[in-house]
Amino acid sequence: MRPVEATTPAAASERARSGVLETRPLRVAVVGARRVRQGTGPFLARHARACGAEVRGVIGTSLASAEAARAELAPLGLSPRADTRLEGLLRNEPLDVLIVASPAGTHAPWLHAALRAGLHVLCEKPLLAGPGDSDAALRAGAREAAALAEAFAARSLALSETCQWTHTLPVFWLLHGSRDLDGVRRFEMVLQPVEPARRGWLESLPHPLSLLQAVAPGSARVEDPRHERSGGGEILSFTFAGGTRRIRASVEIRPRAETPRRAEYALDGRWLHRRVDPSGQAVTYETGPPVDRSWRTVDPMKIAVRAFLARVAALHCGEPALADAALVQRQELLAALLAACPVA
């Protein structure tokens, strides 16, 4: 496990302690801002700007890739500075937030660099786990995530994952007419990641886990995970034990390279199906029969970005920072479930 560096209080922490209120836009940089391997960087940059932030920089593995990312964002009206290192970018651009959208397994160096620099971080899921990690490495990564969460909180910095599906629960309540989450005993989800096996599960599992945490908050564990292949897909079944609650869960992945991709979940047999608008700017949710209702809304990822930026603003205004217990727990649950999934 990589040690978490001891640091002095960041400028953001000092502002929080002083109680100084700031009205200027938050300044953001994005790692992995290109649409490579189905990356979310361009969408996160666009959403950050739409939510009032200034996208000041993009960071790539090479200057050529960083410049390409900058060019791809130009049609959105963005002209960030391009660099290959956070330290280099900070010499020219003051920042508040780092959005980490690079591929899974590459996030750790950026998280540590952001912590040293005193930046808040919104990180693509999963936080630390990578496709080549052994079961032991996954467990070690979960412990490192816990240390990082505490270190960020100690500096009054926010650290979050882009788990946007929790923001669809209000639509679920609206369409199904019920907010009785305490009574939920069965959960199902179907997703279509690009790749199968461990890589597909790595991309997919944070979604159902974050939803289950929202349905049954508090201390949780997964029990009896079982993997099986079904036609062209894979199914992972397990029991989510949260507090006094026990929810039987089933997650199915059906790999698909082309868009649009299927995504839907059900609570006790009540389904919410996602239909992405061709523009990518809006999403329609449908219940299907027998209720057959629908609701068109903005991309929940935009809502997640807005919520994160609001959290950062609150910290800058002096709100106390607490380590995100759900984020830490999600890494532990992810490690336990991935251990039941085949590598290939």
FITORDREN-867700 format. One record per residue (C-alpha): residue in three letters; x, y, z. Coordinates in nm, 4 decimals, always signed. Layout:
BEGIN
@residu: ala | px: X | py: Y | pz: Z
...
END
This chain:
BEGIN
@residu: met | px: +0.0000 | py: +0.0000 | pz: +0.0000
@residu: arg | px: +0.1395 | py: +0.3381 | pz: -0.0949
@residu: pro | px: +0.1863 | py: +0.5638 | pz: +0.2118
@residu: val | px: -0.0234 | py: +0.8786 | pz: +0.2364
@residu: glu | px: +0.2067 | py: +1.1765 | pz: +0.2673
@residu: ala | px: +0.1825 | py: +1.4069 | pz: +0.5671
@residu: thr | px: +0.1046 | py: +1.7576 | pz: +0.4444
@residu: thr | px: +0.0631 | py: +2.1098 | pz: +0.5724
@residu: pro | px: -0.2847 | py: +2.2716 | pz: +0.5570
@residu: ala | px: -0.3874 | py: +2.3724 | pz: +0.2058
@residu: ala | px: -0.5011 | py: +2.7165 | pz: +0.1074
@residu: ala | px: -0.8557 | py: +2.5858 | pz: +0.0848
@residu: ser | px: -0.8354 | py: +2.4638 | pz: +0.4431
@residu: glu | px: -0.7034 | py: +2.7991 | pz: +0.5595
@residu: arg | px: -0.9936 | py: +2.9769 | pz: +0.3872
@residu: ala | px: -1.2362 | py: +2.7386 | pz: +0.5540
@residu: arg | px: -1.0891 | py: +2.8002 | pz: +0.8987
@residu: ser | px: -1.0962 | py: +3.1761 | pz: +0.8500
@residu: gly | px: -1.4629 | py: +3.1703 | pz: +0.7477
@residu: val | px: -1.3946 | py: +3.3797 | pz: +0.4373
@residu: leu | px: -1.6769 | py: +3.3457 | pz: +0.1860
@residu: glu | px: -1.5817 | py: +3.3211 | pz: -0.1810
@residu: thr | px: -1.8069 | py: +3.3882 | pz: -0.4759
@residu: arg | px: -1.5592 | py: +3.3281 | pz: -0.7582
@residu: pro | px: -1.6036 | py: +3.0176 | pz: -0.9778
@residu: leu | px: -1.4188 | py: +2.7025 | pz: -0.8762
@residu: arg | px: -1.1138 | py: +2.6344 | pz: -1.0926
@residu: val | px: -1.0945 | py: +2.2821 | pz: -1.2318
@residu: ala | px: -0.8444 | py: +2.0652 | pz: -1.4179
@residu: val | px: -0.9245 | py: +1.7291 | pz: -1.5786
@residu: val | px: -0.6969 | py: +1.4271 | pz: -1.6033
@residu: gly | px: -0.8000 | py: +1.2120 | pz: -1.8995
@residu: ala | px: -1.0192 | py: +1.4631 | pz: -2.0813
@residu: arg | px: -1.0310 | py: +1.2710 | pz: -2.4106
@residu: arg | px: -1.3019 | py: +1.0298 | pz: -2.5235
@residu: val | px: -1.0644 | py: +0.7315 | pz: -2.5341
@residu: arg | px: -1.1768 | py: +0.3807 | pz: -2.4307
@residu: gln | px: -1.5225 | py: +0.5192 | pz: -2.3547
@residu: gly | px: -1.3760 | py: +0.7716 | pz: -2.1115
@residu: thr | px: -1.6016 | py: +1.0208 | pz: -1.9357
@residu: gly | px: -1.3521 | py: +1.3085 | pz: -1.9220
@residu: pro | px: -1.5144 | py: +1.5309 | pz: -2.1886
@residu: phe | px: -1.8571 | py: +1.4910 | pz: -2.0273
@residu: leu | px: -1.7235 | py: +1.5715 | pz: -1.6808
@residu: ala | px: -1.5464 | py: +1.8808 | pz: -1.8153
@residu: arg | px: -1.8646 | py: +1.9943 | pz: -1.9922
@residu: his | px: -2.0760 | py: +1.9343 | pz: -1.6825
@residu: ala | px: -1.8298 | py: +2.1206 | pz: -1.4592
@residu: arg | px: -1.8470 | py: +2.4226 | pz: -1.6872
@residu: ala | px: -2.2288 | py: +2.4042 | pz: -1.7054
@residu: cys | px: -2.2370 | py: +2.4007 | pz: -1.3247
@residu: gly | px: -2.0406 | py: +2.7249 | pz: -1.3052
@residu: ala | px: -1.6809 | py: +2.6053 | pz: -1.2729
@residu: glu | px: -1.3900 | py: +2.7222 | pz: -1.4868
@residu: val | px: -1.2059 | py: +2.4406 | pz: -1.6657
@residu: arg | px: -0.8519 | py: +2.5769 | pz: -1.6473
@residu: gly | px: -0.6424 | py: +2.2738 | pz: -1.7439
@residu: val | px: -0.6231 | py: +1.9281 | pz: -1.8983
@residu: ile | px: -0.3553 | py: +1.6709 | pz: -1.8220
@residu: gly | px: -0.2536 | py: +1.3864 | pz: -2.0531
@residu: thr | px: +0.0024 | py: +1.1086 | pz: -2.0582
@residu: ser | px: +0.1922 | py: +1.3059 | pz: -2.3224
@residu: leu | px: +0.1852 | py: +1.6652 | pz: -2.4360
@residu: ala | px: +0.0357 | py: +1.5461 | pz: -2.7652
@residu: ser | px: -0.2542 | py: +1.3732 | pz: -2.5876
@residu: ala | px: -0.3068 | py: +1.6751 | pz: -2.3619
@residu: glu | px: -0.3167 | py: +1.9055 | pz: -2.6653
@residu: ala | px: -0.5586 | py: +1.6644 | pz: -2.8368
@residu: ala | px: -0.7840 | py: +1.6783 | pz: -2.5301
@residu: arg | px: -0.7675 | py: +2.0561 | pz: -2.5388
@residu: ala | px: -0.8666 | py: +2.0529 | pz: -2.9069
@residu: glu | px: -1.1590 | py: +1.8176 | pz: -2.8393
@residu: leu | px: -1.2931 | py: +2.0548 | pz: -2.5734
@residu: ala | px: -1.2646 | py: +2.3622 | pz: -2.7982
@residu: pro | px: -1.6090 | py: +2.3079 | pz: -2.9627
@residu: leu | px: -1.7576 | py: +2.3256 | pz: -2.6133
@residu: gly | px: -1.6140 | py: +2.6749 | pz: -2.5719
@residu: leu | px: -1.3325 | py: +2.5584 | pz: -2.3442
@residu: ser | px: -0.9692 | py: +2.6581 | pz: -2.3846
@residu: pro | px: -0.7813 | py: +2.5001 | pz: -2.0925
@residu: arg | px: -0.4041 | py: +2.4880 | pz: -2.0600
@residu: ala | px: -0.2499 | py: +2.1512 | pz: -2.1559
@residu: asp | px: +0.0182 | py: +1.9753 | pz: -1.9521
@residu: thr | px: +0.1481 | py: +1.6317 | pz: -1.8572
@residu: arg | px: +0.1999 | py: +1.6950 | pz: -1.4856
@residu: leu | px: -0.0194 | py: +1.8510 | pz: -1.2203
@residu: glu | px: +0.2799 | py: +2.0328 | pz: -1.0733
@residu: gly | px: +0.3544 | py: +2.1891 | pz: -1.4110
@residu: leu | px: -0.0032 | py: +2.2990 | pz: -1.4563
@residu: leu | px: -0.0144 | py: +2.4539 | pz: -1.1097
@residu: arg | px: +0.2843 | py: +2.6730 | pz: -1.1890
@residu: asn | px: +0.0662 | py: +2.8569 | pz: -1.4400
@residu: glu | px: -0.2924 | py: +2.7943 | pz: -1.3260
@residu: pro | px: -0.4290 | py: +2.8218 | pz: -0.9705
@residu: leu | px: -0.6729 | py: +2.5352 | pz: -0.9136
@residu: asp | px: -0.9305 | py: +2.4208 | pz: -0.6616
@residu: val | px: -1.0472 | py: +2.0874 | pz: -0.8037
@residu: leu | px: -0.8952 | py: +1.7966 | pz: -0.9920
@residu: ile | px: -1.1271 | py: +1.5671 | pz: -1.1882
@residu: val | px: -0.9588 | py: +1.2302 | pz: -1.2424
@residu: ala | px: -1.1078 | py: +1.0549 | pz: -1.5461
@residu: ser | px: -0.8114 | py: +0.8434 | pz: -1.6535
@residu: pro | px: -0.8547 | py: +0.4643 | pz: -1.6938
@residu: ala | px: -0.9152 | py: +0.2408 | pz: -1.3927
@residu: gly | px: -0.5934 | py: +0.1461 | pz: -1.2178
@residu: thr | px: -0.4169 | py: +0.4775 | pz: -1.2941
@residu: his | px: -0.5808 | py: +0.7006 | pz: -1.0333
@residu: ala | px: -0.3492 | py: +0.6603 | pz: -0.7314
@residu: pro | px: -0.0657 | py: +0.8944 | pz: -0.8438
@residu: trp | px: -0.3172 | py: +1.1684 | pz: -0.9268
@residu: leu | px: -0.4940 | py: +1.1326 | pz: -0.5920
@residu: his | px: -0.1652 | py: +1.1641 | pz: -0.4031
@residu: ala | px: -0.0543 | py: +1.4589 | pz: -0.6184
@residu: ala | px: -0.3860 | py: +1.6358 | pz: -0.5579
@residu: leu | px: -0.3583 | py: +1.5765 | pz: -0.1849
@residu: arg | px: -0.0082 | py: +1.7262 | pz: -0.1782
@residu: ala | px: -0.1353 | py: +2.0272 | pz: -0.3746
@residu: gly | px: -0.4427 | py: +2.0764 | pz: -0.1541
@residu: leu | px: -0.6997 | py: +2.0079 | pz: -0.4269
@residu: his | px: -1.0451 | py: +1.8566 | pz: -0.3974
@residu: val | px: -1.0895 | py: +1.5481 | pz: -0.6158
@residu: leu | px: -1.3803 | py: +1.4027 | pz: -0.8089
@residu: cys | px: -1.2558 | py: +1.0658 | pz: -0.9307
@residu: glu | px: -1.3955 | py: +0.8276 | pz: -1.1886
@residu: lys | px: -1.4879 | py: +0.4915 | pz: -1.0398
@residu: pro | px: -1.3412 | py: +0.2746 | pz: -0.9117
@residu: leu | px: -1.1222 | py: +0.4900 | pz: -0.6927
@residu: leu | px: -0.8080 | py: +0.2732 | pz: -0.6947
@residu: ala | px: -0.8846 | py: -0.0776 | pz: -0.8240
@residu: gly | px: -0.7384 | py: -0.1781 | pz: -1.1594
@residu: pro | px: -0.8139 | py: -0.4595 | pz: -1.4048
@residu: gly | px: -0.4864 | py: -0.6412 | pz: -1.3327
@residu: asp | px: -0.5147 | py: -0.6322 | pz: -0.9540
@residu: ser | px: -0.4992 | py: -0.9576 | pz: -0.7603
@residu: asp | px: -0.7453 | py: -1.0192 | pz: -0.4792
@residu: ala | px: -0.4744 | py: -0.9204 | pz: -0.2301
@residu: ala | px: -0.4052 | py: -0.5990 | pz: -0.4236
@residu: leu | px: -0.7771 | py: -0.5153 | pz: -0.4253
@residu: arg | px: -0.7925 | py: -0.5521 | pz: -0.0468
@residu: ala | px: -0.4790 | py: -0.3393 | pz: -0.0098
@residu: gly | px: -0.6354 | py: -0.0776 | pz: -0.2362
@residu: ala | px: -0.9433 | py: -0.0664 | pz: -0.0142
@residu: arg | px: -0.7194 | py: +0.0030 | pz: +0.2859
@residu: glu | px: -0.5345 | py: +0.2738 | pz: +0.0934
@residu: ala | px: -0.8698 | py: +0.4303 | pz: +0.0007
@residu: ala | px: -0.9570 | py: +0.4533 | pz: +0.3697
@residu: ala | px: -0.6257 | py: +0.6260 | pz: +0.4451
@residu: leu | px: -0.6727 | py: +0.8674 | pz: +0.1568
@residu: ala | px: -1.0268 | py: +0.9556 | pz: +0.2625
@residu: glu | px: -0.9033 | py: +1.0426 | pz: +0.6111
@residu: ala | px: -0.6088 | py: +1.2417 | pz: +0.4742
@residu: phe | px: -0.8316 | py: +1.4462 | pz: +0.2427
@residu: ala | px: -1.0796 | py: +1.5167 | pz: +0.5221
@residu: ala | px: -0.7980 | py: +1.6222 | pz: +0.7559
@residu: arg | px: -0.7139 | py: +1.8968 | pz: +0.5079
@residu: ser | px: -1.0783 | py: +2.0018 | pz: +0.4604
@residu: leu | px: -1.0736 | py: +1.8545 | pz: +0.1102
@residu: ala | px: -1.3498 | py: +1.6626 | pz: -0.0654
@residu: leu | px: -1.2801 | py: +1.3222 | pz: -0.2211
@residu: ser | px: -1.5636 | py: +1.1581 | pz: -0.4163
@residu: glu | px: -1.6350 | py: +0.9038 | pz: -0.6899
@residu: thr | px: -1.8588 | py: +0.9674 | pz: -0.9913
@residu: cys | px: -2.1411 | py: +0.7357 | pz: -0.8803
@residu: gln | px: -2.4286 | py: +0.9051 | pz: -1.0589
@residu: trp | px: -2.6959 | py: +0.6362 | pz: -1.0353
@residu: thr | px: -2.7947 | py: +0.7359 | pz: -0.6814
@residu: his | px: -2.9244 | py: +1.0595 | pz: -0.8333
@residu: thr | px: -3.1882 | py: +0.8622 | pz: -1.0255
@residu: leu | px: -3.3710 | py: +0.7555 | pz: -0.7084
@residu: pro | px: -3.5921 | py: +1.0692 | pz: -0.7035
@residu: val | px: -3.7066 | py: +0.9790 | pz: -1.0571
@residu: phe | px: -3.7739 | py: +0.6224 | pz: -0.9416
@residu: trp | px: -3.9886 | py: +0.7563 | pz: -0.6558
@residu: leu | px: -4.1698 | py: +0.9945 | pz: -0.8910
@residu: leu | px: -4.2564 | py: +0.7294 | pz: -1.1482
@residu: his | px: -4.3393 | py: +0.4489 | pz: -0.9076
@residu: gly | px: -4.5077 | py: +0.6658 | pz: -0.6448
@residu: ser | px: -4.3244 | py: +0.5203 | pz: -0.3468
@residu: arg | px: -4.0356 | py: +0.6206 | pz: -0.1210
@residu: asp | px: -4.0497 | py: +0.3101 | pz: +0.0965
@residu: leu | px: -3.6842 | py: +0.2105 | pz: +0.0746
@residu: asp | px: -3.6962 | py: +0.0440 | pz: +0.4167
@residu: gly | px: -3.9117 | py: -0.2306 | pz: +0.2731
@residu: val | px: -3.6881 | py: -0.3159 | pz: -0.0231
@residu: arg | px: -3.5758 | py: -0.6784 | pz: -0.0165
@residu: arg | px: -3.4716 | py: -0.7441 | pz: -0.3780
@residu: phe | px: -3.2439 | py: -0.5510 | pz: -0.6139
@residu: glu | px: -3.1649 | py: -0.6173 | pz: -0.9811
@residu: met | px: -2.9520 | py: -0.4280 | pz: -1.2315
@residu: val | px: -2.8564 | py: -0.4824 | pz: -1.5961
@residu: leu | px: -2.5616 | py: -0.2979 | pz: -1.7524
@residu: gln | px: -2.3677 | py: -0.3150 | pz: -2.0787
@residu: pro | px: -2.0006 | py: -0.2363 | pz: -2.0226
@residu: val | px: -1.7618 | py: -0.2394 | pz: -2.3157
@residu: glu | px: -1.5606 | py: -0.5383 | pz: -2.1940
@residu: pro | px: -1.6490 | py: -0.8719 | pz: -2.0303
@residu: ala | px: -1.5162 | py: -1.0543 | pz: -1.7238
@residu: arg | px: -1.3091 | py: -0.8673 | pz: -1.4606
@residu: arg | px: -1.2756 | py: -0.5485 | pz: -1.6658
@residu: gly | px: -1.6509 | py: -0.5290 | pz: -1.7205
@residu: trp | px: -1.7278 | py: -0.5935 | pz: -1.3567
@residu: leu | px: -1.4710 | py: -0.3362 | pz: -1.2488
@residu: glu | px: -1.6504 | py: -0.0727 | pz: -1.4567
@residu: ser | px: -2.0005 | py: -0.1833 | pz: -1.3585
@residu: leu | px: -2.0098 | py: -0.2850 | pz: -0.9915
@residu: pro | px: -1.9707 | py: +0.0636 | pz: -0.8351
@residu: his | px: -2.3134 | py: +0.1495 | pz: -0.9822
@residu: pro | px: -2.5209 | py: -0.1189 | pz: -0.8061
@residu: leu | px: -2.3111 | py: -0.0887 | pz: -0.4911
@residu: ser | px: -2.3728 | py: +0.2858 | pz: -0.4634
@residu: leu | px: -2.7459 | py: +0.2314 | pz: -0.5204
@residu: leu | px: -2.7590 | py: -0.0408 | pz: -0.2556
@residu: gln | px: -2.5757 | py: +0.1878 | pz: -0.0131
@residu: ala | px: -2.8363 | py: +0.4567 | pz: -0.0762
@residu: val | px: -3.1241 | py: +0.2114 | pz: -0.0285
@residu: ala | px: -2.9760 | py: +0.0600 | pz: +0.2889
@residu: pro | px: -2.7280 | py: +0.3142 | pz: +0.4328
@residu: gly | px: -2.4865 | py: +0.2386 | pz: +0.7128
@residu: ser | px: -2.2405 | py: -0.0400 | pz: +0.7771
@residu: ala | px: -2.2698 | py: -0.3151 | pz: +0.5164
@residu: arg | px: -2.1134 | py: -0.6312 | pz: +0.3835
@residu: val | px: -2.1741 | py: -0.8680 | pz: +0.0925
@residu: glu | px: -2.2428 | py: -1.2360 | pz: +0.1499
@residu: asp | px: -2.2360 | py: -1.5457 | pz: -0.0676
@residu: pro | px: -2.1344 | py: -1.3864 | pz: -0.4019
@residu: arg | px: -2.1892 | py: -1.6265 | pz: -0.6916
@residu: his | px: -2.0888 | py: -1.5743 | pz: -1.0534
@residu: glu | px: -2.2422 | py: -1.7518 | pz: -1.3526
@residu: arg | px: -2.2423 | py: -1.7108 | pz: -1.7276
@residu: ser | px: -2.5768 | py: -1.6710 | pz: -1.9004
@residu: gly | px: -2.5951 | py: -1.6650 | pz: -2.2804
@residu: gly | px: -2.3851 | py: -1.3705 | pz: -2.3927
@residu: gly | px: -2.3691 | py: -1.2200 | pz: -2.0456
@residu: glu | px: -2.2635 | py: -1.2789 | pz: -1.6870
@residu: ile | px: -2.4615 | py: -1.2651 | pz: -1.3635
@residu: leu | px: -2.3310 | py: -1.1926 | pz: -1.0141
@residu: ser | px: -2.5705 | py: -1.2721 | pz: -0.7293
@residu: phe | px: -2.5095 | py: -1.1845 | pz: -0.3648
@residu: thr | px: -2.6755 | py: -1.0725 | pz: -0.0442
@residu: phe | px: -2.6245 | py: -0.7118 | pz: +0.0589
@residu: ala | px: -2.6410 | py: -0.7009 | pz: +0.4389
@residu: gly | px: -2.6774 | py: -0.3421 | pz: +0.5523
@residu: gly | px: -2.7430 | py: -0.2908 | pz: +0.9225
@residu: thr | px: -3.0480 | py: -0.5026 | pz: +1.0023
@residu: arg | px: -3.1432 | py: -0.5191 | pz: +0.6323
@residu: arg | px: -3.0763 | py: -0.8077 | pz: +0.3969
@residu: ile | px: -3.1299 | py: -0.7404 | pz: +0.0263
@residu: arg | px: -3.0924 | py: -1.0146 | pz: -0.2308
@residu: ala | px: -2.9076 | py: -0.8620 | pz: -0.5262
@residu: ser | px: -2.8497 | py: -0.9727 | pz: -0.8842
@residu: val | px: -2.6336 | py: -0.7786 | pz: -1.1315
@residu: glu | px: -2.6066 | py: -0.8792 | pz: -1.4963
@residu: ile | px: -2.3553 | py: -0.7474 | pz: -1.7480
@residu: arg | px: -2.3957 | py: -0.7908 | pz: -2.1234
@residu: pro | px: -2.0843 | py: -0.6461 | pz: -2.2908
@residu: arg | px: -2.1503 | py: -0.4204 | pz: -2.5873
@residu: ala | px: -1.9090 | py: -0.1933 | pz: -2.7735
@residu: glu | px: -2.1717 | py: +0.0103 | pz: -2.9577
@residu: thr | px: -2.3900 | py: +0.2817 | pz: -2.8128
@residu: pro | px: -2.6522 | py: +0.3216 | pz: -2.6820
@residu: arg | px: -2.6026 | py: +0.0685 | pz: -2.4052
@residu: arg | px: -2.8713 | py: -0.0807 | pz: -2.1907
@residu: ala | px: -2.8870 | py: +0.0288 | pz: -1.8263
@residu: glu | px: -3.1724 | py: -0.0396 | pz: -1.5842
@residu: tyr | px: -3.2411 | py: -0.1429 | pz: -1.2276
@residu: ala | px: -3.5316 | py: -0.2689 | pz: -1.0213
@residu: leu | px: -3.6322 | py: -0.2507 | pz: -0.6565
@residu: asp | px: -3.8636 | py: -0.5382 | pz: -0.5647
@residu: gly | px: -3.9492 | py: -0.5906 | pz: -0.9306
@residu: arg | px: -4.0240 | py: -0.2239 | pz: -1.0087
@residu: trp | px: -3.7985 | py: -0.1307 | pz: -1.3011
@residu: leu | px: -3.6403 | py: +0.1942 | pz: -1.4114
@residu: his | px: -3.5054 | py: +0.1780 | pz: -1.7690
@residu: arg | px: -3.2615 | py: +0.4388 | pz: -1.9031
@residu: arg | px: -3.2826 | py: +0.5799 | pz: -2.2551
@residu: val | px: -3.0043 | py: +0.8247 | pz: -2.3483
@residu: asp | px: -3.0936 | py: +1.1149 | pz: -2.5774
@residu: pro | px: -2.8872 | py: +1.1106 | pz: -2.9013
@residu: ser | px: -2.7441 | py: +1.4486 | pz: -2.8057
@residu: gly | px: -2.6121 | py: +1.3040 | pz: -2.4822
@residu: gln | px: -2.7523 | py: +1.6044 | pz: -2.2973
@residu: ala | px: -3.0639 | py: +1.4393 | pz: -2.1560
@residu: val | px: -3.1879 | py: +1.1031 | pz: -2.0329
@residu: thr | px: -3.5360 | py: +0.9539 | pz: -2.0323
@residu: tyr | px: -3.6348 | py: +0.7010 | pz: -1.7678
@residu: glu | px: -3.9186 | py: +0.4579 | pz: -1.8242
@residu: thr | px: -4.0943 | py: +0.2132 | pz: -1.5945
@residu: gly | px: -4.2279 | py: -0.0174 | pz: -1.8649
@residu: pro | px: -4.5513 | py: -0.2155 | pz: -1.8191
@residu: pro | px: -4.7755 | py: -0.2315 | pz: -1.6300
@residu: val | px: -4.7171 | py: +0.1262 | pz: -1.5023
@residu: asp | px: -4.5688 | py: +0.2552 | pz: -1.8325
@residu: arg | px: -4.4572 | py: +0.6026 | pz: -1.7234
@residu: ser | px: -4.1557 | py: +0.8073 | pz: -1.8309
@residu: trp | px: -3.9625 | py: +1.1153 | pz: -1.7235
@residu: arg | px: -3.7034 | py: +1.3158 | pz: -1.9195
@residu: thr | px: -3.4289 | py: +1.4841 | pz: -1.7204
@residu: val | px: -3.0648 | py: +1.5913 | pz: -1.7380
@residu: asp | px: -2.7801 | py: +1.3425 | pz: -1.7327
@residu: pro | px: -2.7433 | py: +1.2247 | pz: -1.3689
@residu: met | px: -2.3678 | py: +1.2641 | pz: -1.4084
@residu: lys | px: -2.4265 | py: +1.6383 | pz: -1.4352
@residu: ile | px: -2.6264 | py: +1.6252 | pz: -1.1111
@residu: ala | px: -2.3393 | py: +1.4346 | pz: -0.9475
@residu: val | px: -2.0877 | py: +1.6978 | pz: -1.0626
@residu: arg | px: -2.3121 | py: +1.9773 | pz: -0.9358
@residu: ala | px: -2.3482 | py: +1.8055 | pz: -0.5975
@residu: phe | px: -1.9719 | py: +1.7624 | pz: -0.5703
@residu: leu | px: -1.9000 | py: +2.1260 | pz: -0.6565
@residu: ala | px: -2.1625 | py: +2.2359 | pz: -0.4038
@residu: arg | px: -1.9843 | py: +2.0242 | pz: -0.1421
@residu: val | px: -1.6530 | py: +2.1920 | pz: -0.2278
@residu: ala | px: -1.8120 | py: +2.5369 | pz: -0.1990
@residu: ala | px: -1.9536 | py: +2.4429 | pz: +0.1411
@residu: leu | px: -1.6089 | py: +2.3347 | pz: +0.2610
@residu: his | px: -1.4653 | py: +2.6656 | pz: +0.1425
@residu: cys | px: -1.7292 | py: +2.8385 | pz: +0.3543
@residu: gly | px: -1.6193 | py: +2.6526 | pz: +0.6672
@residu: glu | px: -1.8378 | py: +2.3423 | pz: +0.6727
@residu: pro | px: -1.6483 | py: +2.0621 | pz: +0.8527
@residu: ala | px: -1.4999 | py: +1.7884 | pz: +0.6368
@residu: leu | px: -1.5679 | py: +1.4251 | pz: +0.7160
@residu: ala | px: -1.4168 | py: +1.1246 | pz: +0.5428
@residu: asp | px: -1.6693 | py: +0.9718 | pz: +0.3042
@residu: ala | px: -1.7559 | py: +0.6478 | pz: +0.4837
@residu: ala | px: -1.9692 | py: +0.5222 | pz: +0.1944
@residu: leu | px: -1.6825 | py: +0.5679 | pz: -0.0524
@residu: val | px: -1.4437 | py: +0.3750 | pz: +0.1745
@residu: gln | px: -1.6954 | py: +0.0974 | pz: +0.2318
@residu: arg | px: -1.7674 | py: +0.0723 | pz: -0.1411
@residu: gln | px: -1.4015 | py: -0.0128 | pz: -0.2099
@residu: glu | px: -1.4196 | py: -0.2957 | pz: +0.0451
@residu: leu | px: -1.7443 | py: -0.4292 | pz: -0.1033
@residu: leu | px: -1.6016 | py: -0.4025 | pz: -0.4547
@residu: ala | px: -1.2948 | py: -0.6061 | pz: -0.3569
@residu: ala | px: -1.5155 | py: -0.8763 | pz: -0.2049
@residu: leu | px: -1.7342 | py: -0.9033 | pz: -0.5155
@residu: leu | px: -1.4504 | py: -0.8927 | pz: -0.7686
@residu: ala | px: -1.2922 | py: -1.1897 | pz: -0.5920
@residu: ala | px: -1.5911 | py: -1.3946 | pz: -0.7153
@residu: cys | px: -1.5546 | py: -1.2792 | pz: -1.0785
@residu: pro | px: -1.3331 | py: -1.4495 | pz: -1.3364
@residu: val | px: -1.0349 | py: -1.2543 | pz: -1.4627
@residu: ala | px: -1.1106 | py: -1.3574 | pz: -1.8226
END
